Amino acid sequence: MVVGSSEERWEAELRALRQELQELRTEQRAMAEAIDQLVTTFRSLATHLGIAGEPYVGRKSSTRDRDVPGFG
């Protein structure tokens, strides 16, 4: 790309940077959604395996006193 004046080059560079920033923001949103899905999945698995409960309730006995499923 051949651009004439210095000002036109700066404007072209700014446009390219804005486009890259928009792409990065789009990717960031997609990553945030994927992480949210992973958290939901891990919570479901932990609840299913009895490792955690929802909502969290304090346990009366320590984890050392009982066998935790999946960690035998």
Helices and strands as residue ranges (DSSP letters): H 6-49, G 63-65
